[in-house]
Amino acid sequence: MIKYIYPDGTHCYRPLHTVEAVYTDEEGKLVSRAQAADKSGPYTFEIKGFEILEAGVFYD
């Protein structure tokens, strides 16, 4: 599981197998490319950070 932290401080969790890449774009922003939940293809969005979480471990 991966926990994305968005620039506004909110967060979400995504299954690791849906993540294609995390990188810095041309403007120097940290972004991720992931598969859309509706399986319509990948999309790219800005993030502030991320954590890779261990299976079976509870995080607040």
CHARMM internal coordinates of N, CA and C (Angstrom, degrees):
IC EDIT
DIST 1 N 1 CA 1.4454
DIST 1 CA 1 C 1.5271
ANGL 1 N 1 CA 1 C 107.17
DIST 1 C 2 N 1.3179
ANGL 1 CA 1 C 2 N 114.99
DIHE 1 N 1 CA 1 C 2 N 145.04
DIST 2 N 2 CA 1.4584
ANGL 1 C 2 N 2 CA 119.95
DIHE 1 CA 1 C 2 N 2 CA 176.89
DIST 2 CA 2 C 1.5263
ANGL 2 N 2 CA 2 C 108.05
DIHE 1 C 2 N 2 CA 2 C -121.81
DIST 2 C 3 N 1.3163
ANGL 2 CA 2 C 3 N 115.86
DIHE 2 N 2 CA 2 C 3 N 137.54
DIST 3 N 3 CA 1.4624
ANGL 2 C 3 N 3 CA 121.75
DIHE 2 CA 2 C 3 N 3 CA 177.06
DIST 3 CA 3 C 1.5233
ANGL 3 N 3 CA 3 C 106.81
DIHE 2 C 3 N 3 CA 3 C -106.67
DIST 3 C 4 N 1.3350
ANGL 3 CA 3 C 4 N 115.98
DIHE 3 N 3 CA 3 C 4 N 116.96
DIST 4 N 4 CA 1.4602
ANGL 3 C 4 N 4 CA 121.31
DIHE 3 CA 3 C 4 N 4 CA 175.69
DIST 4 CA 4 C 1.5105
ANGL 4 N 4 CA 4 C 109.25
DIHE 3 C 4 N 4 CA 4 C -92.55
DIST 4 C 5 N 1.3282
ANGL 4 CA 4 C 5 N 116.96
DIHE 4 N 4 CA 4 C 5 N 136.47
DIST 5 N 5 CA 1.4540
ANGL 4 C 5 N 5 CA 122.36
DIHE 4 CA 4 C 5 N 5 CA 172.42
DIST 5 CA 5 C 1.5196
ANGL 5 N 5 CA 5 C 106.18
DIHE 4 C 5 N 5 CA 5 C -108.97
DIST 5 C 6 N 1.3348
ANGL 5 CA 5 C 6 N 116.28
DIHE 5 N 5 CA 5 C 6 N 120.93
DIST 6 N 6 CA 1.4660
ANGL 5 C 6 N 6 CA 121.81
DIHE 5 CA 5 C 6 N 6 CA -178.13
DIST 6 CA 6 C 1.5282
ANGL 6 N 6 CA 6 C 110.73
DIHE 5 C 6 N 6 CA 6 C -84.56
DIST 6 C 7 N 1.3301
ANGL 6 CA 6 C 7 N 117.99
DIHE 6 N 6 CA 6 C 7 N 160.97
DIST 7 N 7 CA 1.4679
ANGL 6 C 7 N 7 CA 121.13
DIHE 6 CA 6 C 7 N 7 CA -179.53
DIST 7 CA 7 C 1.5316
ANGL 7 N 7 CA 7 C 114.39
DIHE 6 C 7 N 7 CA 7 C -56.54
DIST 7 C 8 N 1.3364
ANGL 7 CA 7 C 8 N 118.14
DIHE 7 N 7 CA 7 C 8 N -27.25
DIST 8 N 8 CA 1.4688
ANGL 7 C 8 N 8 CA 120.51
DIHE 7 CA 7 C 8 N 8 CA 180.00
DIST 8 CA 8 C 1.5284
ANGL 8 N 8 CA 8 C 113.11
DIHE 7 C 8 N 8 CA 8 C -85.08
DIST 8 C 9 N 1.3485
ANGL 8 CA 8 C 9 N 117.17
DIHE 8 N 8 CA 8 C 9 N 2.86
DIST 9 N 9 CA 1.4591
ANGL 8 C 9 N 9 CA 121.45
DIHE 8 CA 8 C 9 N 9 CA 177.42
DIST 9 CA 9 C 1.5148
ANGL 9 N 9 CA 9 C 114.28
DIHE 8 C 9 N 9 CA 9 C 94.79
DIST 9 C 10 N 1.3320
ANGL 9 CA 9 C 10 N 118.35
DIHE 9 N 9 CA 9 C 10 N -11.74
DIST 10 N 10 CA 1.4599
ANGL 9 C 10 N 10 CA 120.43
DIHE 9 CA 9 C 10 N 10 CA 176.72
DIST 10 CA 10 C 1.5270
ANGL 10 N 10 CA 10 C 109.04
DIHE 9 C 10 N 10 CA 10 C -76.29
DIST 10 C 11 N 1.3193
ANGL 10 CA 10 C 11 N 116.06
DIHE 10 N 10 CA 10 C 11 N 171.37
DIST 11 N 11 CA 1.4574
ANGL 10 C 11 N 11 CA 119.37
DIHE 10 CA 10 C 11 N 11 CA -179.41
DIST 11 CA 11 C 1.5253
ANGL 11 N 11 CA 11 C 110.70
DIHE 10 C 11 N 11 CA 11 C -146.46
DIST 11 C 12 N 1.3130
ANGL 11 CA 11 C 12 N 115.18
DIHE 11 N 11 CA 11 C 12 N 165.64
DIST 12 N 12 CA 1.4590
ANGL 11 C 12 N 12 CA 121.73
DIHE 11 CA 11 C 12 N 12 CA 173.53
DIST 12 CA 12 C 1.5217
ANGL 12 N 12 CA 12 C 108.18
DIHE 11 C 12 N 12 CA 12 C -149.13
DIST 12 C 13 N 1.3130
ANGL 12 CA 12 C 13 N 115.49
DIHE 12 N 12 CA 12 C 13 N 165.47
DIST 13 N 13 CA 1.4597
ANGL 12 C 13 N 13 CA 122.01
DIHE 12 CA 12 C 13 N 13 CA 179.33
DIST 13 CA 13 C 1.5251
ANGL 13 N 13 CA 13 C 108.87
DIHE 12 C 13 N 13 CA 13 C -116.66
DIST 13 C 14 N 1.3375
ANGL 13 CA 13 C 14 N 116.80
DIHE 13 N 13 CA 13 C 14 N 139.35
DIST 14 N 14 CA 1.4581
ANGL 13 C 14 N 14 CA 122.23
DIHE 13 CA 13 C 14 N 14 CA 178.42
DIST 14 CA 14 C 1.5246
ANGL 14 N 14 CA 14 C 108.77
DIHE 13 C 14 N 14 CA 14 C -134.63
DIST 14 C 15 N 1.3311
ANGL 14 CA 14 C 15 N 117.00
DIHE 14 N 14 CA 14 C 15 N 144.54
DIST 15 N 15 CA 1.4629
ANGL 14 C 15 N 15 CA 119.25
DIHE 14 CA 14 C 15 N 15 CA 173.68
DIST 15 CA 15 C 1.5274
ANGL 15 N 15 CA 15 C 109.32
DIHE 14 C 15 N 15 CA 15 C -63.66
DIST 15 C 16 N 1.2968
ANGL 15 CA 15 C 16 N 116.29
DIHE 15 N 15 CA 15 C 16 N 136.61
DIST 16 N 16 CA 1.4644
ANGL 15 C 16 N 16 CA 120.92
DIHE 15 CA 15 C 16 N 16 CA -176.66
DIST 16 CA 16 C 1.5255
ANGL 16 N 16 CA 16 C 112.62
DIHE 15 C 16 N 16 CA 16 C -57.31
DIST 16 C 17 N 1.3258
ANGL 16 CA 16 C 17 N 117.96
DIHE 16 N 16 CA 16 C 17 N -34.55
DIST 17 N 17 CA 1.4672
ANGL 16 C 17 N 17 CA 119.81
DIHE 16 CA 16 C 17 N 17 CA -177.35
DIST 17 CA 17 C 1.5280
ANGL 17 N 17 CA 17 C 113.24
DIHE 16 C 17 N 17 CA 17 C -68.78
DIST 17 C 18 N 1.3504
ANGL 17 CA 17 C 18 N 118.88
DIHE 17 N 17 CA 17 C 18 N -10.96
DIST 18 N 18 CA 1.4637
ANGL 17 C 18 N 18 CA 120.98
DIHE 17 CA 17 C 18 N 18 CA 177.84
DIST 18 CA 18 C 1.5261
ANGL 18 N 18 CA 18 C 112.47
DIHE 17 C 18 N 18 CA 18 C -90.92
DIST 18 C 19 N 1.3227
ANGL 18 CA 18 C 19 N 117.06
DIHE 18 N 18 CA 18 C 19 N -8.57
DIST 19 N 19 CA 1.4644
ANGL 18 C 19 N 19 CA 121.87
DIHE 18 CA 18 C 19 N 19 CA -177.51
DIST 19 CA 19 C 1.5251
ANGL 19 N 19 CA 19 C 109.66
DIHE 18 C 19 N 19 CA 19 C -89.06
DIST 19 C 20 N 1.3271
ANGL 19 CA 19 C 20 N 116.53
DIHE 19 N 19 CA 19 C 20 N 125.49
DIST 20 N 20 CA 1.4631
ANGL 19 C 20 N 20 CA 120.83
DIHE 19 CA 19 C 20 N 20 CA 178.62
DIST 20 CA 20 C 1.5231
ANGL 20 N 20 CA 20 C 112.49
DIHE 19 C 20 N 20 CA 20 C -94.89
DIST 20 C 21 N 1.3373
ANGL 20 CA 20 C 21 N 117.56
DIHE 20 N 20 CA 20 C 21 N -35.86
DIST 21 N 21 CA 1.4638
ANGL 20 C 21 N 21 CA 119.84
DIHE 20 CA 20 C 21 N 21 CA -176.54
DIST 21 CA 21 C 1.5205
ANGL 21 N 21 CA 21 C 110.57
DIHE 20 C 21 N 21 CA 21 C -165.14
DIST 21 C 22 N 1.3278
ANGL 21 CA 21 C 22 N 116.13
DIHE 21 N 21 CA 21 C 22 N 153.64
DIST 22 N 22 CA 1.4580
ANGL 21 C 22 N 22 CA 124.37
DIHE 21 CA 21 C 22 N 22 CA 167.76
DIST 22 CA 22 C 1.5172
ANGL 22 N 22 CA 22 C 104.86
DIHE 21 C 22 N 22 CA 22 C -131.51
DIST 22 C 23 N 1.3401
ANGL 22 CA 22 C 23 N 116.91
DIHE 22 N 22 CA 22 C 23 N 125.60
DIST 23 N 23 CA 1.4576
ANGL 22 C 23 N 23 CA 120.38
DIHE 22 CA 22 C 23 N 23 CA -174.38
DIST 23 CA 23 C 1.5211
ANGL 23 N 23 CA 23 C 111.00
DIHE 22 C 23 N 23 CA 23 C -157.93
DIST 23 C 24 N 1.3184
ANGL 23 CA 23 C 24 N 116.77
DIHE 23 N 23 CA 23 C 24 N 171.94
DIST 24 N 24 CA 1.4529
ANGL 23 C 24 N 24 CA 123.33
DIHE 23 CA 23 C 24 N 24 CA 175.44
DIST 24 CA 24 C 1.5249
ANGL 24 N 24 CA 24 C 107.56
DIHE 23 C 24 N 24 CA 24 C -97.94
DIST 24 C 25 N 1.3411
ANGL 24 CA 24 C 25 N 116.24
DIHE 24 N 24 CA 24 C 25 N 126.60
DIST 25 N 25 CA 1.4640
ANGL 24 C 25 N 25 CA 119.66
DIHE 24 CA 24 C 25 N 25 CA -178.07
DIST 25 CA 25 C 1.5248
ANGL 25 N 25 CA 25 C 111.63
DIHE 24 C 25 N 25 CA 25 C -81.44
DIST 25 C 26 N 1.3293
ANGL 25 CA 25 C 26 N 116.10
DIHE 25 N 25 CA 25 C 26 N -174.74
DIST 26 N 26 CA 1.4770
ANGL 25 C 26 N 26 CA 121.73
DIHE 25 CA 25 C 26 N 26 CA -177.18
DIST 26 CA 26 C 1.5272
ANGL 26 N 26 CA 26 C 112.73
DIHE 25 C 26 N 26 CA 26 C -62.03
DIST 26 C 27 N 1.3423
ANGL 26 CA 26 C 27 N 116.75
DIHE 26 N 26 CA 26 C 27 N -27.11
DIST 27 N 27 CA 1.4605
ANGL 26 C 27 N 27 CA 121.33
DIHE 26 CA 26 C 27 N 27 CA -179.63
DIST 27 CA 27 C 1.5281
ANGL 27 N 27 CA 27 C 112.57
DIHE 26 C 27 N 27 CA 27 C -88.50
DIST 27 C 28 N 1.3331
ANGL 27 CA 27 C 28 N 117.14
DIHE 27 N 27 CA 27 C 28 N 0.56
DIST 28 N 28 CA 1.4516
ANGL 27 C 28 N 28 CA 121.71
DIHE 27 CA 27 C 28 N 28 CA 179.59
DIST 28 CA 28 C 1.5196
ANGL 28 N 28 CA 28 C 114.24
DIHE 27 C 28 N 28 CA 28 C 85.81
DIST 28 C 29 N 1.3375
ANGL 28 CA 28 C 29 N 117.16
DIHE 28 N 28 CA 28 C 29 N 9.18
DIST 29 N 29 CA 1.4615
ANGL 28 C 29 N 29 CA 121.13
DIHE 28 CA 28 C 29 N 29 CA 179.09
DIST 29 CA 29 C 1.5226
ANGL 29 N 29 CA 29 C 110.00
DIHE 28 C 29 N 29 CA 29 C -87.09
DIST 29 C 30 N 1.3329
ANGL 29 CA 29 C 30 N 116.15
DIHE 29 N 29 CA 29 C 30 N 144.53
DIST 30 N 30 CA 1.4592
ANGL 29 C 30 N 30 CA 121.79
DIHE 29 CA 29 C 30 N 30 CA 174.81
DIST 30 CA 30 C 1.5209
ANGL 30 N 30 CA 30 C 107.42
DIHE 29 C 30 N 30 CA 30 C -79.64
DIST 30 C 31 N 1.3157
ANGL 30 CA 30 C 31 N 117.16
DIHE 30 N 30 CA 30 C 31 N 124.88
DIST 31 N 31 CA 1.4602
ANGL 30 C 31 N 31 CA 122.28
DIHE 30 CA 30 C 31 N 31 CA -177.89
DIST 31 CA 31 C 1.5188
ANGL 31 N 31 CA 31 C 110.10
DIHE 30 C 31 N 31 CA 31 C -133.29
DIST 31 C 32 N 1.3155
ANGL 31 CA 31 C 32 N 115.20
DIHE 31 N 31 CA 31 C 32 N 162.88
DIST 32 N 32 CA 1.4492
ANGL 31 C 32 N 32 CA 121.22
DIHE 31 CA 31 C 32 N 32 CA 174.31
DIST 32 CA 32 C 1.5197
ANGL 32 N 32 CA 32 C 109.07
DIHE 31 C 32 N 32 CA 32 C -131.43
DIST 32 C 33 N 1.3097
ANGL 32 CA 32 C 33 N 115.35
DIHE 32 N 32 CA 32 C 33 N 147.95
DIST 33 N 33 CA 1.4672
ANGL 32 C 33 N 33 CA 121.45
DIHE 32 CA 32 C 33 N 33 CA 172.89
DIST 33 CA 33 C 1.5173
ANGL 33 N 33 CA 33 C 106.55
DIHE 32 C 33 N 33 CA 33 C -115.83
DIST 33 C 34 N 1.3395
ANGL 33 CA 33 C 34 N 115.75
DIHE 33 N 33 CA 33 C 34 N 125.48
DIST 34 N 34 CA 1.4644
ANGL 33 C 34 N 34 CA 121.35
DIHE 33 CA 33 C 34 N 34 CA -176.95
DIST 34 CA 34 C 1.5178
ANGL 34 N 34 CA 34 C 109.92
DIHE 33 C 34 N 34 CA 34 C -140.10
DIST 34 C 35 N 1.3106
ANGL 34 CA 34 C 35 N 115.76
DIHE 34 N 34 CA 34 C 35 N 160.35
DIST 35 N 35 CA 1.4608
ANGL 34 C 35 N 35 CA 121.06
DIHE 34 CA 34 C 35 N 35 CA 176.42
DIST 35 CA 35 C 1.5299
ANGL 35 N 35 CA 35 C 109.56
DIHE 34 C 35 N 35 CA 35 C -73.65
DIST 35 C 36 N 1.3203
ANGL 35 CA 35 C 36 N 116.73
DIHE 35 N 35 CA 35 C 36 N 137.34
DIST 36 N 36 CA 1.4612
ANGL 35 C 36 N 36 CA 122.01
DIHE 35 CA 35 C 36 N 36 CA 177.00
DIST 36 CA 36 C 1.5250
ANGL 36 N 36 CA 36 C 109.51
DIHE 35 C 36 N 36 CA 36 C -67.61
DIST 36 C 37 N 1.3150
ANGL 36 CA 36 C 37 N 116.60
DIHE 36 N 36 CA 36 C 37 N 147.84
DIST 37 N 37 CA 1.4619
ANGL 36 C 37 N 37 CA 121.55
DIHE 36 CA 36 C 37 N 37 CA -179.32
DIST 37 CA 37 C 1.5229
ANGL 37 N 37 CA 37 C 112.09
DIHE 36 C 37 N 37 CA 37 C -61.09
DIST 37 C 38 N 1.3419
ANGL 37 CA 37 C 38 N 117.30
DIHE 37 N 37 CA 37 C 38 N -30.08
DIST 38 N 38 CA 1.4670
ANGL 37 C 38 N 38 CA 120.50
DIHE 37 CA 37 C 38 N 38 CA -179.70
DIST 38 CA 38 C 1.5289
ANGL 38 N 38 CA 38 C 112.65
DIHE 37 C 38 N 38 CA 38 C -86.39
DIST 38 C 39 N 1.3283
ANGL 38 CA 38 C 39 N 115.86
DIHE 38 N 38 CA 38 C 39 N 7.56
DIST 39 N 39 CA 1.4690
ANGL 38 C 39 N 39 CA 123.48
DIHE 38 CA 38 C 39 N 39 CA 177.82
DIST 39 CA 39 C 1.5330
ANGL 39 N 39 CA 39 C 113.29
DIHE 38 C 39 N 39 CA 39 C 63.32
DIST 39 C 40 N 1.3429
ANGL 39 CA 39 C 40 N 116.61
DIHE 39 N 39 CA 39 C 40 N 25.91
DIST 40 N 40 CA 1.4611
ANGL 39 C 40 N 40 CA 121.14
DIHE 39 CA 39 C 40 N 40 CA 179.67
DIST 40 CA 40 C 1.5277
ANGL 40 N 40 CA 40 C 112.52
DIHE 39 C 40 N 40 CA 40 C -82.83
DIST 40 C 41 N 1.3105
ANGL 40 CA 40 C 41 N 117.04
DIHE 40 N 40 CA 40 C 41 N -1.83
DIST 41 N 41 CA 1.4554
ANGL 40 C 41 N 41 CA 120.98
DIHE 40 CA 40 C 41 N 41 CA 178.98
DIST 41 CA 41 C 1.5157
ANGL 41 N 41 CA 41 C 111.56
DIHE 40 C 41 N 41 CA 41 C 125.44
DIST 41 C 42 N 1.3166
ANGL 41 CA 41 C 42 N 116.18
DIHE 41 N 41 CA 41 C 42 N 179.47
DIST 42 N 42 CA 1.4681
ANGL 41 C 42 N 42 CA 119.63
DIHE 41 CA 41 C 42 N 42 CA -178.61
DIST 42 CA 42 C 1.5260
ANGL 42 N 42 CA 42 C 112.25
DIHE 41 C 42 N 42 CA 42 C -78.82
DIST 42 C 43 N 1.3217
ANGL 42 CA 42 C 43 N 115.43
DIHE 42 N 42 CA 42 C 43 N 154.49
DIST 43 N 43 CA 1.4564
ANGL 42 C 43 N 43 CA 121.74
DIHE 42 CA 42 C 43 N 43 CA 172.18
DIST 43 CA 43 C 1.5150
ANGL 43 N 43 CA 43 C 108.30
DIHE 42 C 43 N 43 CA 43 C -139.04
DIST 43 C 44 N 1.3106
ANGL 43 CA 43 C 44 N 116.68
DIHE 43 N 43 CA 43 C 44 N 157.88
DIST 44 N 44 CA 1.4660
ANGL 43 C 44 N 44 CA 122.69
DIHE 43 CA 43 C 44 N 44 CA -177.16
DIST 44 CA 44 C 1.5223
ANGL 44 N 44 CA 44 C 108.71
DIHE 43 C 44 N 44 CA 44 C -115.84
DIST 44 C 45 N 1.3359
ANGL 44 CA 44 C 45 N 116.73
DIHE 44 N 44 CA 44 C 45 N 139.12
DIST 45 N 45 CA 1.4500
ANGL 44 C 45 N 45 CA 121.46
DIHE 44 CA 44 C 45 N 45 CA -179.11
DIST 45 CA 45 C 1.5210
ANGL 45 N 45 CA 45 C 109.83
DIHE 44 C 45 N 45 CA 45 C -146.74
DIST 45 C 46 N 1.3271
ANGL 45 CA 45 C 46 N 116.37
DIHE 45 N 45 CA 45 C 46 N 151.54
DIST 46 N 46 CA 1.4621
ANGL 45 C 46 N 46 CA 122.16
DIHE 45 CA 45 C 46 N 46 CA -179.17
DIST 46 CA 46 C 1.5187
ANGL 46 N 46 CA 46 C 110.28
DIHE 45 C 46 N 46 CA 46 C -79.13
DIST 46 C 47 N 1.3368
ANGL 46 CA 46 C 47 N 115.76
DIHE 46 N 46 CA 46 C 47 N 140.91
DIST 47 N 47 CA 1.4550
ANGL 46 C 47 N 47 CA 122.14
DIHE 46 CA 46 C 47 N 47 CA 175.15
DIST 47 CA 47 C 1.5239
ANGL 47 N 47 CA 47 C 109.12
DIHE 46 C 47 N 47 CA 47 C -132.32
DIST 47 C 48 N 1.3150
ANGL 47 CA 47 C 48 N 115.32
DIHE 47 N 47 CA 47 C 48 N 159.99
DIST 48 N 48 CA 1.4651
ANGL 47 C 48 N 48 CA 121.17
DIHE 47 CA 47 C 48 N 48 CA 175.68
DIST 48 CA 48 C 1.5220
ANGL 48 N 48 CA 48 C 110.03
DIHE 47 C 48 N 48 CA 48 C -95.20
DIST 48 C 49 N 1.3384
ANGL 48 CA 48 C 49 N 116.27
DIHE 48 N 48 CA 48 C 49 N -28.46
DIST 49 N 49 CA 1.4534
ANGL 48 C 49 N 49 CA 121.72
DIHE 48 CA 48 C 49 N 49 CA -179.68
DIST 49 CA 49 C 1.5082
ANGL 49 N 49 CA 49 C 110.18
DIHE 48 C 49 N 49 CA 49 C -175.97
DIST 49 C 50 N 1.3222
ANGL 49 CA 49 C 50 N 115.62
DIHE 49 N 49 CA 49 C 50 N 178.71
DIST 50 N 50 CA 1.4599
ANGL 49 C 50 N 50 CA 120.23
DIHE 49 CA 49 C 50 N 50 CA 177.98
DIST 50 CA 50 C 1.5167
ANGL 50 N 50 CA 50 C 109.67
DIHE 49 C 50 N 50 CA 50 C -156.53
DIST 50 C 51 N 1.3259
ANGL 50 CA 50 C 51 N 115.53
DIHE 50 N 50 CA 50 C 51 N 159.52
DIST 51 N 51 CA 1.4569
ANGL 50 C 51 N 51 CA 122.93
DIHE 50 CA 50 C 51 N 51 CA 174.73
DIST 51 CA 51 C 1.5143
ANGL 51 N 51 CA 51 C 107.75
DIHE 50 C 51 N 51 CA 51 C -132.60
DIST 51 C 52 N 1.3039
ANGL 51 CA 51 C 52 N 117.44
DIHE 51 N 51 CA 51 C 52 N 140.84
DIST 52 N 52 CA 1.4558
ANGL 51 C 52 N 52 CA 121.68
DIHE 51 CA 51 C 52 N 52 CA 171.07
DIST 52 CA 52 C 1.5195
ANGL 52 N 52 CA 52 C 106.07
DIHE 51 C 52 N 52 CA 52 C -97.15
DIST 52 C 53 N 1.3425
ANGL 52 CA 52 C 53 N 116.11
DIHE 52 N 52 CA 52 C 53 N 120.05
DIST 53 N 53 CA 1.4503
ANGL 52 C 53 N 53 CA 122.11
DIHE 52 CA 52 C 53 N 53 CA -173.52
DIST 53 CA 53 C 1.5200
ANGL 53 N 53 CA 53 C 110.96
DIHE 52 C 53 N 53 CA 53 C -98.12
DIST 53 C 54 N 1.3121
ANGL 53 CA 53 C 54 N 115.87
DIHE 53 N 53 CA 53 C 54 N 145.57
DIST 54 N 54 CA 1.4640
ANGL 53 C 54 N 54 CA 121.65
DIHE 53 CA 53 C 54 N 54 CA 178.86
DIST 54 CA 54 C 1.5258
ANGL 54 N 54 CA 54 C 110.14
DIHE 53 C 54 N 54 CA 54 C -77.67
DIST 54 C 55 N 1.3081
ANGL 54 CA 54 C 55 N 116.46
DIHE 54 N 54 CA 54 C 55 N 144.66
DIST 55 N 55 CA 1.4658
ANGL 54 C 55 N 55 CA 120.98
DIHE 54 CA 54 C 55 N 55 CA 177.39
DIST 55 CA 55 C 1.5335
ANGL 55 N 55 CA 55 C 109.58
DIHE 54 C 55 N 55 CA 55 C -65.51
DIST 55 C 56 N 1.3249
ANGL 55 CA 55 C 56 N 116.51
DIHE 55 N 55 CA 55 C 56 N 137.72
DIST 56 N 56 CA 1.4581
ANGL 55 C 56 N 56 CA 121.86
DIHE 55 CA 55 C 56 N 56 CA 175.83
DIST 56 CA 56 C 1.5059
ANGL 56 N 56 CA 56 C 115.41
DIHE 55 C 56 N 56 CA 56 C 78.27
DIST 56 C 57 N 1.3446
ANGL 56 CA 56 C 57 N 118.80
DIHE 56 N 56 CA 56 C 57 N 6.45
DIST 57 N 57 CA 1.4552
ANGL 56 C 57 N 57 CA 122.00
DIHE 56 CA 56 C 57 N 57 CA 179.46
DIST 57 CA 57 C 1.5178
ANGL 57 N 57 CA 57 C 107.90
DIHE 56 C 57 N 57 CA 57 C -107.04
DIST 57 C 58 N 1.3408
ANGL 57 CA 57 C 58 N 117.99
DIHE 57 N 57 CA 57 C 58 N 130.90
DIST 58 N 58 CA 1.4638
ANGL 57 C 58 N 58 CA 122.88
DIHE 57 CA 57 C 58 N 58 CA -178.88
DIST 58 CA 58 C 1.5165
ANGL 58 N 58 CA 58 C 110.11
DIHE 57 C 58 N 58 CA 58 C -87.26
DIST 58 C 59 N 1.3281
ANGL 58 CA 58 C 59 N 116.20
DIHE 58 N 58 CA 58 C 59 N 130.18
DIST 59 N 59 CA 1.4589
ANGL 58 C 59 N 59 CA 122.55
DIHE 58 CA 58 C 59 N 59 CA 176.42
DIST 59 CA 59 C 1.5198
ANGL 59 N 59 CA 59 C 108.95
DIHE 58 C 59 N 59 CA 59 C -121.42
DIST 59 C 60 N 1.3161
ANGL 59 CA 59 C 60 N 116.98
DIHE 59 N 59 CA 59 C 60 N 136.58
DIST 60 N 60 CA 1.4837
ANGL 59 C 60 N 60 CA 121.19
DIHE 59 CA 59 C 60 N 60 CA 176.85
DIST 60 CA 60 C 1.4953
ANGL 60 N 60 CA 60 C 110.34
DIHE 59 C 60 N 60 CA 60 C -78.38
END
COOR INIT
IC SEED 1 N 1 CA 1 C
IC BUILD
